[in-house]
Amino acid sequence: MSETRSGIGQAAPAVAQRSPVFQSVRADFTVRPLARDRSGIRRFLKVPYHIYAGDPNWVAPLLIDAAKVFSDANPFFEHARMQLWIAEAQGKPIGRIAGIIDDHFNQRHGPDTAIFGFFECVNRPEAARALFEAAARWAADQGMRHLLGPLNPTANDECGLLVKGFHSPPVLMMPYNPPYYPALLEGTGFRKAKDLLAFYINLERSPLDKLRRLAEVCRRRHPEITFRPVRRRTVPGDLALIKEVYNEAWEENWGFVPMTDAEIDFLAERLKPLLLEGFVWLAEDRGRPAAFMLALPDYNVAFRPMRGRVLSPGLFRALPYLLKLKHPKLARVLAFGVKKNYRNRGLEAAMLTEGLAVGLPLGFRAAEASWILEDNLPMRRIIETFGGTPYKVYRIYEKPIEHAAE
């Protein structure tokens, strides 16, 4: 990987892909492969409802949107392949996992890494071990020697296992899992590859005057740079500019894989209904993109009572938020990208100031900045300067695939 490989990226022998997919039958449970078709996806998506029954912090993803991620309509599958498994005991699901091989990831970071994602499991180490064995054997069958994850299915999507901060629900598009998950992975031989941090910012206690002063200095010293909001009607034309910034700003980040035009379009189509005008900003230098900020209201407040289904009793509680008649108290800053040549000029402060000018009058009182690589010290310092405190930690794990699993 770009910053540290931790054993990832050794040359792998060419191994022809075999057709059988690993299945495990144990005394009291079975791990079965699922086809990535409508029926298989539906069964896969239902597993968390059994894992999180009674957990007040879990927020079910909207099933209609989650299914799109697994469908062939997702351009991710133009350069990747995925196999699903489900673990069942006495006819009831007790776990799931996806094995993923992303050719773009391996072209960038080495030829022999498989990814696991969408892992869920009851607190049964033997069931977790069987799920990971299924993914490892499938990956080894295709010449892979390392397993990395969870990425759901990439670092551009939800990723990481929650290892600290189980006290509250996740914000929009961030993962959540029970506290026993880290022990399940570590008991199977996984070790830390990288930690991702989420910062909480109390806007009522944040030094906003300092932020505004920095924004004013930026504008005065760099009059050639202008700032404008990305609106719903401008999204199609702005996507190319955002992609240019995104792929350059994150180029050296650990685990980064550039998004294709089709993947950017696919993600934008999913996010467009959630956009709040004034929360997405572009900085331009005489028409050339220099930076962008993407923030969204924490619509998990609305999605939580819906239990993943649009047509549910929870819809009535969610409608005021979805119709923008009511706003959450918290926003998530998903992305802050600045091209190399424009860093250390205060562009971040200028865009944040613009976003706050919209958000504070609407009642937003806090923000989560997530996720930030643990060793991205410049970004950490910026966030901490304005009152951000790391309050949740998400971990990417890795382990070698045992030779015996091939």
N, C-alpha and C positions, 0 to 999 in steps of 0.2 A: 504494500500500500504506500501511499505517497509519503507518510510520515514515519510509520513503523510497520514492518511486515509481520513481526512476531511469529516467524516460521511460515507465513503464508507466501505462496508464490514459487515454490520449487517446481522444477520441471516435472511434468507428468507423462507417463508413457501413453501412447495412443491405444485406447481400448475401445473396441467396437461396442456400441450399445446393444445390450441384449433385450429381448422382449419381455420376459417375466418381470413382474413387480413384486417385491418382497411382501410376504404376508406371514404373520406370526399367530399361531394358535397356542395359547397357554391353558393351564388348568381351569382358570376362572375368568379369562378375558381373551379377546381376539383383536388383533390389529389387521385391518383390511384396507386395501387400496380402494380409492374412489375415482371414478372417471370424472374429468373436469367438464361434465355436461350439466344441464339444468338440474337433474335429479341429484347428482353428486354434490354440486355446489350447495344445493338446498340443505342436504344432510350435514355438510361441513359447517355451514353457517349456524345451524341449530345447536351445535355442541356447547357453546358458551352459556346458553340458557340453563344447562344442567350444572355447569361448573359454578356459576355465580348466583344461583337461586338463593335469595335472602341477603345478598351482599348489597348494602345500601349505596356503595360508591361506584358500582359498575354502571356504565352507560352503554347500552346496546347500540351498535352502529345501525344506521338505517339500512335494512336488508336490501332494498331496491338499489341503493348505491353500492353497498359492499359486493353485491353479485357482479357488478360491472368490472370490478378489479380482477375477478377470476375468469371473465368471459373472453372469447377471442376478439371482442371489440377493443380490448385493451392493447394498444400498440406495443406494450412491453413484450408481448409474446411473439413479436417479429424477430426478437433476438434472444429469447429466453424460453425455457421449458419448465414445467412444474408438474409434480406428482403429489396427490393428496392421499392421506391416510386417516382413518378414524379408528379409535379403540372403543370396544364395546364390552360390557359385562352384563350378562342376563338380559340381553336385548336393549340395554340402555347405553348411550354414549358416555364415555368417561374421559375421552381425550381426543386430540387431533394434532396433526402436523402437516406442513407442506415442505417438500423438498424442491429446491429451485436451483437451476443452473442458468446464470445470466452471462451470455457470451460477451457482452459489453463490459461487464465487471471484470471478467477474466482477461480480456484483451488489455485492460488498463492496469490490473493489479496482479497478474499472474495467471497461469493457465489451469490451475488445479483446485479451485475453491468452489465448493457448493454452499448454498445458503439454505438455512431453515427459517421458516416463518410461520406465523399464525398458530403458534404452539399454545395449546390449552390442555390441562390435565388435572384430574382430581389428585388429592395428596396420597398418591400411591407410587413410590419410587420404581417398582417393577413395571408399571404401566408406562411411566415416562421413559424408562430405559428402552422398552420395546419400541416405542415410537421413534426415538432417536436412532435405534438400530435399523429400523426400516428405512429412514432417510439416509443413513450412512451407507447401507448396502446398495441402495439405488444409486447414490452418488458414486460409490466406488466402482460400480458396474460401468460407469461412463468415464473412468480414469481420474476421478477427483480424489484428492488426498487430504483435504481440510474441510471442516464444517464451520460455518460462521453464521451468527444470527443472535436474536431474531431480527430479520428485516422483512417487512410485510407489504410488498415483496422486495423493496429497495430502500436505500437510505433516503430517497426522495419521498417516501411514504412514512407511515407509522413504523417506528423501529425502536429496539431496545427493550430490555426487561426491567420493570420497576424494581429497584433494590432499596430505595429509601423514599419515604414520603407517602405512606399508605393511608394517611389520615383523611384524605379528601378525594373527591372524584377527579378524574382526569379532565383537562380542558380539551377543547375541540381538536381532534386529529392527533391526540397523544394516547399512548397505550396505558393500560391498567392491568394489574394481575394480583393475585393473592400473595401474602408475604412468604408463603412456603415455596414459591416457584424458584428462587435462587438456589435453595438447597436441592431441588430436583435436578437442576442442571449441573451444579457442582458435584453432586453425588454420581453423576454420569461421566465425569471427567472433564467438563467444560471449565475453562478459566477465562478470566477477564481479558478482553482485547482492548476495549476503550469504554470510558464512561461519558455519558451525555448529561448535561445539566439543564434543569429548568429553574429560572429565576422568577421570584415573586416581587412585584413592585407595587407598593402602596402609593398611589398617586397623590393621596392627600398629605403624605409625609415626604414625598419626593422633592428635592430641591429644584422646582420648576423654574424659578427665577434664574438660576444658573444655566439651565438648559436654554432658556430664551436668550440669555446674553450670548451664549456660544453660537446660537443660530444667527443672531444679528451680526456677530463678527464674521461668520462664514459668508453671509450675503454681502457684507461690505467689502471683504477682501477678494471675493470671487464673483463679481457682478456678471461674468460670462455664464455662470451656472444658474439655470432656472429650475423651478420646481412646479410640477403640475400633478393633479390627481388623475389616477386611472379610473375612468367611469365605465359603466356597463357598455355604453355605446362605443367606447374607444378600445375595449378589450381586444377585438380582433386585430386592429392595427398596432396595438402596443405589445402584443405577445412577442414579436420578433425582437423588440428592444429589451424586454425583460429577459428573454432567453440569452441574449448576448451578455448582459450583465451577470446573470446567474452562472453561466458556464465559465466565465472568466473569474468572477469573484470567489468561487468555491473550488477552482481548479486544483489548488494545492492541499485541499482539506483531506483528511484521512477518510478513505472509503468512498470518495466522491466519484460519481459516474455521470458524465454529461447527459442531459435529457435530449431526446430527439425532438424534432418539430412536432411529430405526431403525439409524443408523450406530453409535451407542453400543452398542446391543444386539448388533449384528453383530460388533463388535470384542470385546466381552465374551465372546461365545460362543466365539470363537477363542482368547482368552487364558485362559479359565477352567481348562482342563486343566493350565495351566502355573503357576497360582497356588500359592504357598507361604504357608500361613497364618502371619500375623505379619509379612508383607512389604508388606501393603496396609493403610493406616490412614486413618481419617476423624477430623477434629477438628470438634467441634460446640459451638455456643454455645446451651445450653439447647434442644437438639434441632434447631437450624438449622445447616446445613453451613457451615463456615468455611474448611476446608482439607482436602487429601488428599495422600497419598503413594502412589505405585505403584512397587514394585520387584519384580523377578523374578530368579530364578537364571539364570545364563548357560547355558541349555540347549543353546547351540551346541556345547558340549562333547559332548553326547549326539547331536545331529543330524549332526555332522560325519562320523562313520563310516557313517552311513546313506545318504549320497549322495542325499538327497531322497526315498528310498523307504522306506516303513514296513516292507514285507516284504523285508528285505535282510539279508545276513550281519552288517551293522553293528548290527542291532537287538539282538543279544545283548550287545554292549558298551554300548548305550544304555539297556537295560532297568533296571539298578540306579538310574540317574538318573530315569527316567520313573516308576518305582515309588516314588520318594522314599526308597530304601534307601541312596542315596549322593547327595552334594550337590557341585556345582561349588565351586571355591574363590572364584569371582568372582560378584558380583551386579550387575545393572544397575538403576540408579534411572532409570526412564523418565519419571516425571512428578512434579512438586512444585508443586501449585497452592494459592495462598493468596489469598482474596478481599482486595480493596483495604483494607477497613476493619480487617483483622486482620493486616496486615503489620507487621513490626518488633516483634513481640511474642515471638518465639522459638518459634513453632509448629513451624517446620522442625526445630529442635533437639530438641523433644519427640518428634516423630514418628520422627526418625532414631534417637534413643535407644531407642525401643520396637522398631524394626526390628533394631537391633544386638543387643538383648537376646535376640532369637530367632536371628539369624544367626551370631553369634560361637560359641555352643556347638555349632552344627551344622558348624563348620569353615570358614565363609566368612572369607577373609582379605583380600579386596580388593573394590573396587566401581568401576564406571564410571558417572559421571553424564553422561547424554547424551540429546538434544543440547541445548546452550545457545547462544542467539544471541550472536554475538561482542560485540554492544553491550548485552547484558543485564548491566550492571555490578553491580547489587545481587546477582544470583544468583551471578555469578562470584566476588564477594568472599566470599559465604557458603561456597562450595565450597572456595575457596583457603584460607580460615581453618582448615578442617579437613583440610588437607594435600592437597587436590586439585590435580593438575597437568594442564594441557591437553596431551594427547599425540596427539590425532588431530584433523584439520580436514577438514570436509566443506563443499563449496562449491555454492551455487545459482548457476546461470548464467542470463544473459538476452541476447537480441539482438533487434533489430527484424527483422520479416519484410520482405525486399526487395520493392519494388513489382513487380518483374519476376516474382516468384513467384506473383502473383495470377492 
